[in-house]
Amino acid sequence: MKSLLQKLVTLLAILLTANMVSAQCNGDIITNGGFETGMTDWWNWHDNSPDSYTFATSDDAFSGDSSLVINVLEDTDVIPGGQGGEYNSRPQTNPVIGGQFYEIKFYAKSSLDNTNLPIYIKDENDGWALLHSDVVTVGTDWTEVTSLYQADVDRPDIHLEIKVYNADFHEPYSVWIDEVAICPTEILTNTCTDNKVINPGFEDGADSEWWTWHGGDETDYEFLTGTEGAVGNASAQMNILKASSELTGTGEFNSRPQISPVVAGQNYRVTTWAKSTEENTIIQVWVKDEFDGWTTLGNADLTIGTDWTEATFVFENTTDRDDVHLELKVFNEGFTAPYSVWFDEVSICETDDEPGTTEPDEDPVVYGSATSITTCSTNLTDDILDTDMPNDGMGWDIWDGSDDLDLSTFMLDPVLPYSGDNSVRIDITEDHDVAEFHHRFGSDLLLEDGQEYTVSLWMRSNVPDGDTIRAYTRAVRDTDWTAQFAADFISTSNEWLNYSYTFIADGTWDNAFLELKIYRLTPFTEAYSVWLDDIQVCNSNDAMTDVDDLEELGFEATLSPNPVLASVAANLSIESDTQLDRTKIQVIDVLGKTVWSSITTIQQGKQSLEIPTADLANGIYFVNILYNGYVKTLKLQVISRL
């Protein structure tokens, strides 16, 4: 009897534990995260390597009766692609709220130790924008893995990708995944783990571990705990109560009550998020050691606006110091009315960056267009001439990383240029990844401080289907190799597309040149070629973006059904006043990649054409109809069968 009672207690404990670990959090935006209904609401993807992966359900579960398993069948070295096999939640609708933090959580295990699982959050309805990425590691026992993601804006539908990719695995292996959830969570601070600042988000109040100073007159400033934050629900709020001309000094929050030691030889990054009721507000941030004669270790004047802004700088510390403190000061000459400033997420964190640097902005990503075309009436850079030759130190030239071997070459190509008699073809050899096309040896590019300039070019490539390259494009100064701008021009197909980018010159340069560095963006290894045409730089006043609508020629078109189920052809109904010979019809995905195209003659009158959808994934596409510089674009939504 006693033995039976013990078994019942043990069984009850097991059932309760199973129930607890499988319970979903409040607000979980993932459905069927425990896979108890198999692969319902989940898709898988083999990264164009159908023979390298299998996908299945398994009764080896962390909780409940089912999990999902990815079986990697081959040595990674022989698997094409490079992103790995994946499960993704694309069939689901997973909305997120801007500013809200979410905890991505699941359990996983592998048949091999130290298995890496890349995690991605994407929005396929916003150009496949990558919103979050992380890599977690699991072993042969069930492991809980988590990753923190903050939504930038309200998004009606994001999706999660859990991938399996390990570059150094040379034998088959399997990975099990269970209990996937994406749960809203409250984060009160999000600074670095080794932050020297206490109460950095002011969640304990702006008067806890912080002092204030009014600059000499208590009636000039008001200090209080703000009721909102860049992160969490609090901040330090400073109200400047008078016009600047009436102030007797600078208001400040300072961390003098805290003890913040720093180490000799270590650089530190100082960061605060801040905002103001006035645009172009200057905040002064100082790092001092009051026990060493109030020595200033670093300071910066940082500009903020009416939205939360990350303000940051780096200082170098040469001596072990037992205690430094921060001063967050506000004074703006010329402000004629009272205003308020909020501070949040204040930190002093170790960094390898050098003083004078800020966190680099991500290079903007530019996808090509066949419908919105930018041209320059005056080109400030050299035209590509018949006399341009590789490695001749004149005009346009190429650098491929080798003085001895021709790993990348270019030539004028008269076959199918975008315009004129020739385009430039750049050939990149197998396994090589440096092809820098530039006019360093041509005429200098002249840029005037504060002027707006536009870069425009046409590009196509013969990269393998499903792969991507980027032309990292920038204006460079020959003396110190600094750049006025940098943008990634993305190519995925053998279609001529127009790429353009606008920037404002930061300084007057009389010795700049345009440079395009071409790289593989996805890890394919085959040789490939890139074609360039009509490379132009001009003052933006001389740039024109033109789209001629086919409707000007008496052309009308509609798509039906729309949305359309994949495998059911969409009907393109056309009525034209005139015959349009050699009209191109193409279907473009949200990444700018052409997924289907056809050249046909549009007859005068009414007719219809079928747009095949059998090979199209769920999502938004653009149907472009192009004739002699005229364009008509229709949006098509494809819904995959579940």
Secondary structure by P-SEA (a helix, b strand, c coil): caaaaaaaaaaaaaaaaaaaaacccccccccccccccccccbbbbccccccccccccccccccccbbbbbbbcccccccccccccccccccccccccccbbbbbcccccccccbbbbbbbbbcccccccccccbbbbbcccbbbbbbbbbbcccccbbbbbbbbbbccccccbbbbbccccbbbbbbccccccccccccccccccccccbbbbcccccccbbbbbbcccccccbbbbbbbcccccccccccccccccbbbbbbccbbbbbbbbbcccccbbbbbbbbbccccccccccccccccccccccccbbbbbccccccccccbbbbbccccccbbbbbccccccccccccccccccccbbbbbbccbbbbbcccccccccccccccccccccccccccccccbbbbbbccccccccbbbbbbbcccccbbbbbcccccbbbbcccbbbbbbbccccccccccccccbbbbbbcccccccbbbbbcccccbbbbbbbbbbbcccccbbbbbbbbbbcccccccbbbbbccccccccccbbbbbbbccccccccccccccccccbbbbbbbbbcccccbbbbbbbcccccccbbbbbbbccccbbbbbbccccccbbbbbbbbccccbbbbbbbbbbcc
